[in-house]
Amino acid sequence: MAESFRSRRLRWKINWYPCYRGSGGRVTFISSDLREWRVELPLNRRTRNIWGTIFGGSLYASVDPMYGVMLSSLLGPDFVVWVKGAQIRFRKPGRETLRARFSLSEETLAELRAELAENPSAERTFLVELKDSGGEVCASVEATYHVGRRTVEPAGTL
């Protein structure tokens, strides 16, 4: 699925957001239905550690917010999404640009919506892998997200 004007604008906003910009990662694609995202993390002077490989903090920070933003965008303003916990596993040093792909199936979203219809909150764990150009996994991040109904009006609404 191609990008839309809305998804391109969201991609641009995320890439210019100071906290994310500092990670060194860049969102390169967001599908028009917001269910598939791609991220690249280049090896450059901003992301290189003293051993000449990608800094572990950049590996994590470049993928940390993605599923949370995806869920928030897809579920709407009636829900709040927080990272409850995360674990990163370094498999091999990143010596080149790494890529990650995030996707949420309609089935996953339907299950989450059904659970939230019955319960005030839910948790989901997602796995994302940062891969090199040969497809080898350099790091994998498993993050658990808390999704709950908002109990107060979102900021900026009347």
Steps between C-alpha positions, in 0.01 A plus 500: 500500500633843408544805720229762513536871567390438859754220559782700335420795726506272807835355385642851460375605846654195670833545323520864610383437857811585708495190722474265205737700282767454767478121468655513154216291358273611219152385412519430126146377433155503656219331307184699436305276741773559766541125558849462349804712586867475404799647680865534402788554739822595320848451634640853506689731735183563706419132553851349511643382832870481591531158333369629166162326521152637563447617857255280696302803617440601138388145417235510770396865464445468125231234549363584847201723417376341179242246617373747759444770238347245263253378764412856607439601140289195419296483822428871520491763775282296739798280587839559657802285412812466714811286476484285811833326452753411236791269449769525237720214393819577311577219258786644296661842458332740259771592250271653235154651463242288681133472410190411699143432388194544721159365410166456670253259346128568496457184710730636773312829505163324507610281793628805687178695438291204616704468819473875565123482453484257794789628715627850586852411386708243314862413443670393180859398435662562163834389360700701250832406344769733371660333197799577280497496119557124498190444712696398811349610830735732689260580785150405602274706724202355683275767646184469707237772458220594736185619320221650706193716473555866574337609822538872427456706187814518282685830518374758255140379482192674628 
